[in-house]
């Protein structure tokens, strides 16, 4: 549309200039001619020339329109519509009384055009007749195409939207290099956070991370590249090819794919930090010592490019870098390419490998990392009061997104359906989240609207939850505002076990989300030993209230007083004079306690003398956040959040693929 808007005025000016120049001779503004016999003959020749010139312009214009057809209209578009009145021959002095009829008849190039071609070269009478037949009709050139363009627009709007499904997953992580092993470790609550072994970090205040201990590129990346590439690119290529293999795209299937509609969109937050750092060290000696691949292998886009070269995929190919929200941005953008019909298959996700001295040191300087060096496995503790920063991780996650009908045609297994998502910006601070969670809440609401999902259908959220003081609570508050009324809602954090994979976090957590959909189990959030008070609030937890009640019983004329304590869902007697134990429902007020006492079998002639609350203690059991044990959940719609430095917010939605939904 921007191109059309830019070219339309130009087209209008050019055609108007041609009209003005061609018909200028009709105005009689020529040099004076002698009145002698030669002058009179010259006048007649000039007059004849004027007629032929005018007719020639009309004929050439019509023929050009006939040859170019819709191309002329497509190029000039709205510019021609502006020219309609100008091109009407009513404005010319010689044509004021000519009849108004359609230049091209009923069709775009109709009978009038063919009749006009027959008139050319038939003498002045035929020429004048032809001019009368077509006079004033140039405006029709633009009216008909404009209508056709509108019809095309309406037709496009009415087209059924293409659906996007997940048919392949690939990852590289500290918890395993395939989706099943990865999720099994998550379900058991195993931590992948260990001491860093790749380099000597004794002088750093943080000496642990979600480091990948064993990784091989054999069979995935050619040896000459494996020796030169940055680890982020090695992770990316390996995870991407594993996703292709997981989608059952063999060499035979690959031959049948339309490569022009297969694309790669895998991003990175940090890019090739190690390659670039090595280049700087080499430069200290001499530029001749620098790796000739240092620039291309350091850029974030080169991973997608190299993967496309290996696969021969010629569709959309680029990368996005939005800090820790990178993967979600890539996946949603890739899905949009499929929805718009620009691609049938897209590999999308993220990769990062920043556990190197410059990466660790940079985040230490930001004061963003945990320093729990004495117990690394317990360092990542989202929503816990004692959290002290996030834990770095590394790896890659890649999803193979595919158009539904394309996937069904080749018989692919469908893991889940990608429903959509959204992006927003906090526009507040480089590293701190908005204190009211406004950007996050807006992102969630826009994601629901864009996907056409009712918020009551979302019953699982894989939260961003990095184990930072501000970020965890702001996200939780936004989630409660959006979904707090859903009694089935469950929220957990994958980062409690694998750390923060930066640009790869969203894709790896999307794989965890899809595995939860497939298995019916949601993994625990480990290390949540002392939850923040905002997490355990009356809106979503049971209060444990203590009441002291004095029960007097008259036995043999003697009044005996028993002291009971209500705690949680039962009364327990703290007096040693009786064995009475009464189970009651949750009681919130003293009045209800008195009322409910009357329904239970106390000793005869007993009465409640006093019932006064002692204290109200918040329970540690949480109805929303999944604690240290996995839980069963039949997921209807799952939301996965990723937020990044700069205030980048992203939310994407997945759901089980149900074939019956195709008819809806």
Rosetta blueprint (number, residue, H / E / L):
1 X L
2 X H
3 X H
4 X H
5 X H
6 X H
7 X H
8 X H
9 X H
10 X H
11 X H
12 X H
13 X H
14 X H
15 X H
16 X H
17 X H
18 X H
19 X H
20 X H
21 X H
22 X H
23 X H
24 X H
25 X H
26 X H
27 X H
28 X L
29 X L
30 X L
31 X L
32 X L
33 X L
34 X L
35 X L
36 X L
37 X H
38 X H
39 X H
40 X H
41 X H
42 X H
43 X H
44 X H
45 X H
46 X H
47 X H
48 X H
49 X H
50 X H
51 X H
52 X H
53 X H
54 X H
55 X H
56 X H
57 X H
58 X H
59 X H
60 X H
61 X H
62 X H
63 X H
64 X H
65 X H
66 X H
67 X H
68 X H
69 X L
70 X H
71 X H
72 X H
73 X H
74 X H
75 X H
76 X H
77 X L
78 X H
79 X H
80 X H
81 X H
82 X H
83 X H
84 X H
85 X H
86 X H
87 X H
88 X L
89 X H
90 X H
91 X H
92 X L
93 X H
94 X H
95 X H
96 X L
97 X L
98 X L
99 X L
100 X L
101 X L
102 X L
103 X L
104 X L
105 X L
106 X L
107 X L
108 X L
109 X L
110 X L
111 X H
112 X H
113 X H
114 X H
115 X H
116 X H
117 X H
118 X H
119 X H
120 X L
121 X L
122 X L
123 X H
124 X H
125 X H
126 X H
127 X H
128 X H
129 X H
130 X H
131 X H
132 X H
133 X H
134 X H
135 X L
136 X L
137 X L
138 X L
139 X L
140 X H
141 X H
142 X H
143 X H
144 X H
145 X H
146 X H
147 X H
148 X H
149 X H
150 X H
151 X H
152 X H
153 X H
154 X H
155 X H
156 X H
157 X H
158 X H
159 X L
160 X L
161 X L
162 X L
163 X L
164 X E
165 X E
166 X E
167 X E
168 X E
169 X E
170 X E
171 X E
172 X E
173 X E
174 X L
175 X L
176 X E
177 X L
178 X L
179 X H
180 X H
181 X H
182 X H
183 X H
184 X H
185 X H
186 X H
187 X H
188 X L
189 X L
190 X L
191 X L
192 X L
193 X L
194 X E
195 X E
196 X L
197 X L
198 X L
199 X L
200 X L
201 X L
202 X L
203 X L
204 X L
205 X L
206 X L
207 X L
208 X E
209 X E
210 X E
211 X L
212 X L
213 X L
214 X L
215 X L
216 X L
217 X L
218 X L
219 X L
220 X L
221 X L
222 X L
223 X H
224 X H
225 X H
226 X H
227 X L
228 X L
229 X L
230 X L
231 X H
232 X H
233 X H
234 X H
235 X H
236 X H
237 X H
238 X H
239 X H
240 X H
241 X H
242 X H
243 X H
244 X H
245 X H
246 X H
247 X L
248 X L
249 X L
250 X L
251 X H
252 X H
253 X H
254 X H
255 X H
256 X H
257 X L
258 X L
259 X H
260 X H
261 X H
262 X E
263 X E
264 X E
265 X E
266 X E
267 X E
268 X L
269 X L
270 X L
271 X L
272 X L
273 X H
274 X H
275 X H
276 X H
277 X H
278 X H
279 X H
280 X H
281 X H
282 X H
283 X H
284 X H
285 X H
286 X L
287 X H
288 X H
289 X H
290 X L
291 X L
292 X L
293 X L
294 X L
295 X L
296 X L
297 X L
298 X L
299 X L
300 X L
301 X L
302 X H
303 X H
304 X H
305 X H
306 X H
307 X H
308 X H
309 X H
310 X H
311 X H
312 X L
313 X L
314 X L
315 X L
316 X L
317 X E
318 X E
319 X L
320 X L
321 X L
322 X L
323 X H
324 X H
325 X H
326 X H
327 X H
328 X H
329 X H
330 X H
331 X H
332 X H
333 X H
334 X H
335 X H
336 X H
337 X H
338 X H
339 X H
340 X L
341 X L
342 X L
343 X L
344 X L
345 X E
346 X E
347 X E
348 X E
349 X E
350 X E
351 X E
352 X E
353 X L
354 X L
355 X L
356 X L
357 X H
358 X H
359 X H
360 X H
361 X H
362 X H
363 X H
364 X H
365 X H
366 X L
367 X L
368 X L
369 X E
370 X L
371 X L
372 X L
373 X H
374 X H
375 X H
376 X H
377 X H
378 X H
379 X L
380 X L
381 X L
382 X L
383 X L
384 X E
385 X L
386 X L
387 X L
388 X L
389 X L
390 X E
391 X L
392 X E
393 X E
394 X L
395 X E
396 X E
397 X E
398 X E
399 X E
400 X E
401 X E
402 X E
403 X E
404 X H
405 X H
406 X H
407 X H
408 X H
409 X H
410 X L
411 X L
412 X L
413 X L
414 X L
415 X L
416 X E
417 X E
418 X E
419 X E
420 X E
421 X E
422 X E
423 X E
424 X E
425 X E
426 X L
427 X L
428 X L
429 X L
430 X L
431 X L
432 X L
433 X L
434 X L
435 X L
436 X L
437 X L
438 X H
439 X H
440 X H
441 X H
442 X H
443 X H
444 X H
445 X H
446 X H
447 X H
448 X H
449 X H
450 X H
451 X H
452 X L
453 X L
454 X L
455 X H
456 X H
457 X H
458 X E
459 X E
460 X E
461 X E
462 X E
463 X L
464 X L
465 X L
466 X L
467 X L
468 X L
469 X H
470 X H
471 X H
472 X H
473 X H
474 X H
475 X H
476 X H
477 X H
478 X H
479 X H
480 X H
481 X H
482 X H
483 X H
484 X L
485 X L
486 X L
487 X L
488 X L
489 X L
490 X E
491 X E
492 X E
493 X L
494 X L
495 X H
496 X H
497 X H
498 X H
499 X L
500 X E
501 X L
502 X H
503 X H
504 X H
505 X H
506 X H
507 X H
508 X H
509 X H
510 X H
511 X H
512 X H
513 X H
514 X H
515 X H
516 X H
517 X H
518 X H
519 X H
520 X L
521 X E
522 X E
523 X L
524 X L
525 X L
526 X L
527 X L
528 X L
529 X L
530 X L
531 X E
532 X L
533 X L
534 X L
535 X L
536 X L
537 X L
538 X L
539 X L
540 X L
541 X L
542 X L
543 X E
544 X E
545 X E
546 X E
547 X E
548 X E
549 X E
550 X E
551 X E
552 X E
553 X E
554 X E
555 X E
556 X L
557 X L
558 X E
559 X E
560 X E
561 X E
562 X E
563 X E
564 X E
565 X E
566 X E
567 X E
568 X L
569 X L
570 X E
571 X E
572 X E
573 X E
574 X L
575 X L
576 X L
577 X L
578 X L
579 X L
580 X L
581 X L
582 X E
583 X E
584 X L
585 X L
586 X L
587 X L
588 X L
589 X L
590 X H
591 X H
592 X H
593 X H
594 X H
595 X H
596 X H
597 X H
598 X L
599 X L
600 X L
601 X L
602 X L
603 X L
604 X L
605 X L
606 X E
607 X E
608 X E
609 X E
610 X E
611 X E
612 X E
613 X E
614 X E
615 X E
616 X E
617 X E
618 X E
619 X L
620 X L
621 X L
622 X L
623 X L
624 X L
625 X E
626 X L
627 X L
628 X L
629 X L
630 X L
631 X E
632 X E
633 X L
634 X L
635 X L
636 X L
637 X E
638 X E
639 X E
640 X E
641 X E
642 X E
643 X E
644 X E
645 X L
646 X L
647 X L
648 X E
649 X E
650 X E
651 X E
652 X E
653 X E
654 X E
655 X E
656 X L
657 X L
658 X L
659 X H
660 X H
661 X H
662 X H
663 X H
664 X L
